[in-house]
Amino acid sequence: MGRTYLVVTFGVGLGALNTGNNLLYLVLGLLLSVIILSGVLSERCLRDLTVRRVGMDGAFAGEPFAFRWGITRREGHAFALTLAEADSALTGEGSVGHLPAGAEHVVRADLTAPRRGPMKLTGVRVTTTWPLGLFAKTRVFALPGTLLVYPRRGFACGPPEDAAVSHVGEAPSPHRLDGTGDLAGLRELGEHEDARRVHWLKSASANRLLKVEREREERRTYVLEVRSGLEAEALERRCEEVAEQAHRLIEAGHEVGLELPGQRLRPGAGSGQERALLRALAWLGFEDERQEEAA
């Protein structure tokens, strides 16, 4: 729109110079005044704004992740706002077309972090090009913080062969039923049994409720290790491999622990344990920054 407006203004200016028509001079003056007015309107869009970070679910290095900001305008309306992290290695931005007064609007963006570890955040940059796209006005809102980026989940062939492995309690037979493994067969649903395992298609054919039986898989405990002495690319590759192995093992129902130089995480299962493992891997090699943040 801005380029079209400039072409039209230039054409009216040439017409006014060639013909000397006063009406064309009047239109040219109006067009030029609107250009000046657009700069003033852009400045007004950035007034009375309040910005905060809402956060994200999880940031992995080299992978796009959803990041959110909350933006509010106390009075008036704002248009064509673009939000991004200022002075940061994070790439990506979010935008909002119209921001009314009073209500908070949550802006979502897909950001990408280039590396693992803590990333210092200094502020949020808000930019607008409204109304004509001729001027880009920017304001930076100071919001210091730290974003912890998890290691990229790299390639892993299978269960770790060098990890410490043990059974969880009494090791059950892999062929016991009522598990989540391979299909073992169908049987009639008993009284007070969970109806969520009913195979409705087969039940309709047999005219009775048939329950799906699956083999119960063996549950184990794994302790993954990142040895001391690794640096630079070797350390990054090992962190990526351990992150992927932990994800696969926990997803399969096993318990996973972690052995790091100077730190040990007890084995556990579930998404909370995976998040704790990822945090420990993200801080590995950045212990000094962690101590500064704690202080």
C-alpha positions as CSV (number, residue, x, y, z in Angstrom):
1,M,0.0,0.0,0.0
2,G,2.8,2.4,0.8
3,R,4.5,2.0,-2.5
4,T,1.2,2.5,-4.4
5,Y,0.6,5.7,-2.4
6,L,4.1,7.0,-3.2
7,V,3.6,6.3,-6.9
8,V,0.2,8.1,-6.9
9,T,1.8,11.1,-5.1
10,F,4.7,11.2,-7.6
11,G,2.2,11.1,-10.5
12,V,0.1,13.9,-9.1
13,G,3.3,15.9,-8.5
14,L,4.4,15.5,-12.1
15,G,0.9,16.4,-13.3
16,A,0.9,19.6,-11.2
17,L,4.3,20.7,-12.5
18,N,3.5,20.1,-16.1
19,T,0.0,21.7,-16.2
20,G,0.2,24.3,-13.4
21,N,-3.3,23.3,-12.3
22,N,-4.0,24.6,-8.8
23,L,-6.3,21.8,-8.0
24,L,-3.5,19.3,-8.6
25,Y,-1.2,21.3,-6.3
26,L,-4.0,21.2,-3.7
27,V,-4.3,17.4,-4.0
28,L,-0.5,17.1,-3.9
29,G,-0.3,19.0,-0.7
30,L,-3.0,16.8,0.8
31,L,-1.2,13.7,-0.2
32,L,2.1,14.9,1.3
33,S,0.4,16.0,4.5
34,V,-1.1,12.4,4.9
35,I,2.5,11.0,4.7
36,I,3.5,13.2,7.6
37,L,0.3,12.3,9.4
38,S,1.1,8.6,9.0
39,G,4.3,9.0,11.0
40,V,2.4,10.7,13.8
41,L,-0.3,7.9,13.8
42,S,2.5,5.3,14.0
43,E,3.9,6.9,17.1
44,R,0.5,7.0,18.7
45,C,0.0,3.3,18.2
46,L,3.0,2.6,20.5
47,R,1.7,4.7,23.4
48,D,-0.1,3.4,26.5
49,L,1.1,-0.2,25.9
50,T,1.9,-2.8,28.5
51,V,3.7,-6.0,27.5
52,R,4.5,-9.1,29.5
53,R,5.8,-12.6,28.7
54,V,3.3,-15.4,29.0
55,G,5.9,-18.1,28.3
56,M,6.0,-21.3,26.4
57,D,5.5,-25.1,26.8
58,G,9.1,-26.1,26.1
59,A,12.0,-24.7,23.9
60,F,14.3,-27.1,22.1
61,A,17.4,-25.9,20.2
62,G,16.9,-25.7,16.5
63,E,13.2,-26.5,16.7
64,P,10.4,-23.9,16.4
65,F,8.5,-23.6,19.6
66,A,5.4,-21.6,20.6
67,F,6.1,-18.4,22.6
68,R,3.5,-16.0,23.8
69,W,3.3,-12.4,24.9
70,G,0.4,-10.5,26.6
71,I,-0.1,-7.0,25.3
72,T,-2.6,-4.4,26.6
73,R,-3.4,-0.8,25.6
74,R,-4.8,1.5,28.3
75,E,-6.6,3.9,26.0
76,G,-7.4,4.1,22.3
77,H,-6.7,1.5,19.6
78,A,-3.5,0.2,18.0
79,F,-3.1,-1.5,14.7
80,A,-0.6,-3.7,12.8
81,L,1.7,-4.5,15.8
82,T,4.6,-6.9,15.5
83,L,6.3,-8.3,18.6
84,A,9.7,-9.9,18.9
85,E,12.5,-10.4,21.5
86,A,14.9,-7.5,21.4
87,D,18.7,-8.0,21.2
88,S,18.3,-11.8,21.3
89,A,19.5,-14.7,19.2
90,L,15.9,-15.9,19.0
91,T,14.4,-15.7,15.6
92,G,10.7,-15.3,14.8
93,E,8.0,-12.8,15.6
94,G,4.3,-12.5,16.3
95,S,1.7,-10.0,15.2
96,V,-1.7,-8.6,16.0
97,G,-3.8,-6.7,13.5
98,H,-6.0,-4.7,15.9
99,L,-5.6,-4.1,19.7
100,P,-8.6,-2.5,21.4
101,A,-8.3,-0.6,24.7
102,G,-8.6,-2.4,28.0
103,A,-8.5,-6.1,27.1
104,E,-5.3,-8.1,27.0
105,H,-4.4,-9.8,23.7
106,V,-2.2,-12.9,23.8
107,V,0.2,-12.9,20.8
108,R,1.6,-16.2,19.7
109,A,4.9,-16.6,17.7
110,D,7.0,-19.5,16.5
111,L,10.5,-18.8,17.7
112,T,13.7,-20.7,17.1
113,A,16.7,-20.8,19.4
114,P,20.1,-21.6,17.8
115,R,21.7,-23.4,20.8
116,R,21.1,-25.2,24.0
117,G,21.3,-23.6,27.5
118,P,20.2,-20.4,29.2
119,M,19.5,-17.3,27.0
120,K,19.4,-13.9,28.4
121,L,16.3,-11.8,27.5
122,T,16.5,-8.1,27.8
123,G,13.2,-6.8,26.4
124,V,10.3,-7.1,23.9
125,R,10.4,-5.0,20.7
126,V,7.1,-3.8,19.4
127,T,7.0,-2.4,15.9
128,T,4.2,-0.9,13.8
129,T,4.0,0.2,10.2
130,W,0.4,1.5,10.3
131,P,-1.3,3.1,8.4
132,L,0.6,3.3,5.1
133,G,3.6,1.1,5.7
134,L,5.9,4.0,4.9
135,F,7.4,4.3,8.4
136,A,8.3,1.5,10.9
137,K,8.1,2.9,14.4
138,T,9.7,0.7,17.2
139,R,9.6,0.7,20.9
140,V,11.5,-1.6,23.2
141,F,9.9,-2.6,26.6
142,A,12.5,-3.6,29.1
143,L,11.7,-7.1,30.5
144,P,14.8,-8.9,31.8
145,G,14.6,-12.6,32.0
146,T,16.1,-16.0,31.2
147,L,14.9,-18.6,28.7
148,L,16.2,-22.1,29.2
149,V,16.6,-23.9,25.9
150,Y,16.5,-27.7,26.0
151,P,18.9,-29.7,23.9
152,R,17.8,-30.8,20.4
153,R,16.5,-34.4,20.6
154,G,19.0,-36.0,18.2
155,F,19.1,-39.4,16.6
156,A,19.2,-42.5,18.8
157,C,19.3,-46.0,17.4
158,G,17.6,-47.7,20.3
159,P,17.8,-48.3,24.1
160,P,21.2,-47.3,25.5
161,E,23.6,-50.2,25.8
162,D,25.9,-48.5,28.3
163,A,23.2,-47.4,30.8
164,A,22.7,-49.0,34.1
165,V,19.6,-51.2,33.8
166,S,17.5,-52.9,36.5
167,H,13.9,-54.1,36.9
168,V,11.4,-52.0,38.8
169,G,10.4,-54.2,41.7
170,E,9.5,-57.8,40.8
171,A,10.1,-58.2,37.1
172,P,6.7,-59.3,35.6
173,S,6.4,-61.7,32.7
174,P,6.2,-60.0,29.4
175,H,3.2,-62.2,28.5
176,R,1.0,-61.1,31.4
177,L,-2.2,-59.5,30.2
178,D,-4.0,-56.1,30.9
179,G,-0.9,-54.2,29.6
180,T,-0.3,-51.8,26.8
181,G,1.8,-54.0,24.5
182,D,0.8,-56.2,21.6
183,L,-2.7,-57.5,21.1
184,A,-3.1,-60.9,22.9
185,G,-6.8,-61.6,22.1
186,L,-10.4,-61.0,23.0
187,R,-12.5,-62.3,25.8
188,E,-15.9,-61.5,27.2
189,L,-16.1,-58.5,29.5
190,G,-16.5,-59.4,33.1
191,E,-18.6,-57.7,35.7
192,H,-17.2,-54.4,37.1
193,E,-14.4,-54.4,34.4
194,D,-13.4,-51.2,32.6
195,A,-15.6,-50.7,29.5
196,R,-12.9,-48.6,27.8
197,R,-11.2,-51.7,26.6
198,V,-14.3,-53.0,24.8
199,H,-13.8,-53.8,21.1
200,W,-17.2,-52.4,19.9
201,L,-17.0,-53.7,16.3
202,K,-16.3,-57.3,17.4
203,S,-18.9,-57.0,20.2
204,A,-21.6,-56.0,17.7
205,S,-20.7,-59.0,15.5
206,A,-20.8,-61.5,18.5
207,N,-23.8,-59.8,20.2
208,R,-21.9,-59.6,23.5
209,L,-19.3,-57.3,25.0
210,L,-15.7,-58.4,24.1
211,K,-12.7,-57.0,25.9
212,V,-9.3,-56.4,24.2
213,E,-6.4,-58.1,26.0
214,R,-2.9,-56.8,25.5
215,E,0.4,-58.1,26.8
216,R,2.0,-56.3,29.7
217,E,5.5,-55.1,28.8
218,E,8.4,-55.3,31.1
219,R,9.2,-52.1,33.0
220,R,12.8,-51.2,33.7
221,T,14.9,-48.6,35.2
222,Y,17.6,-46.9,33.1
223,V,20.3,-44.5,34.4
224,L,21.8,-42.5,31.5
225,E,25.2,-40.9,31.8
226,V,27.0,-37.9,30.3
227,R,30.7,-38.4,31.1
228,S,33.0,-35.6,32.2
229,G,35.6,-34.2,29.9
230,L,33.3,-33.7,26.9
231,E,33.5,-30.3,25.3
232,A,32.0,-28.3,22.5
233,E,30.4,-30.4,19.7
234,A,31.0,-33.7,21.6
235,L,29.1,-32.5,24.6
236,E,26.3,-31.1,22.4
237,R,25.9,-34.4,20.5
238,R,25.9,-36.4,23.8
239,C,23.2,-34.1,25.3
240,E,21.1,-34.5,22.2
241,E,21.4,-38.3,22.2
242,V,20.6,-38.5,25.9
243,A,17.5,-36.3,25.5
244,E,16.1,-38.5,22.7
245,Q,16.9,-41.7,24.6
246,A,15.2,-40.4,27.7
247,H,12.1,-39.3,25.7
248,R,11.7,-42.7,24.1
249,L,12.2,-44.7,27.4
250,I,9.8,-42.6,29.4
251,E,7.3,-42.7,26.7
252,A,7.5,-46.5,26.8
253,G,6.8,-46.5,30.5
254,H,10.3,-47.0,31.9
255,E,11.9,-45.1,34.7
256,V,14.9,-43.0,33.7
257,G,17.6,-41.4,35.8
258,L,20.6,-39.2,34.8
259,E,24.3,-39.2,35.9
260,L,26.1,-35.9,35.2
261,P,29.5,-34.6,36.4
262,G,28.8,-33.5,39.9
263,Q,25.0,-34.2,39.8
264,R,22.7,-37.2,39.8
265,L,19.0,-37.4,39.2
266,R,17.1,-40.3,40.7
267,P,15.2,-42.5,38.3
268,G,11.6,-41.6,37.7
269,A,8.8,-41.8,35.2
270,G,6.3,-39.4,33.6
271,S,6.5,-36.1,31.9
272,G,7.7,-34.3,35.1
273,Q,10.7,-36.6,35.2
274,E,11.4,-35.9,31.5
275,R,11.2,-32.2,32.1
276,A,13.7,-32.5,35.0
277,L,16.1,-34.4,32.9
278,L,15.9,-31.8,30.1
279,R,16.5,-29.0,32.5
280,A,19.6,-30.7,33.9
281,L,20.9,-31.3,30.4
282,A,20.2,-27.7,29.4
283,W,22.2,-26.3,32.3
284,L,25.2,-28.6,31.7
285,G,28.2,-26.5,30.9
286,F,26.5,-23.3,32.1
287,E,26.9,-23.8,35.9
288,D,28.4,-20.3,36.4
289,E,25.4,-18.6,34.9
290,R,23.1,-20.8,37.0
291,Q,24.9,-19.7,40.2
292,E,24.6,-16.0,39.1
293,E,20.9,-16.4,38.5
294,A,20.4,-18.1,41.9
295,A,22.3,-15.3,43.6
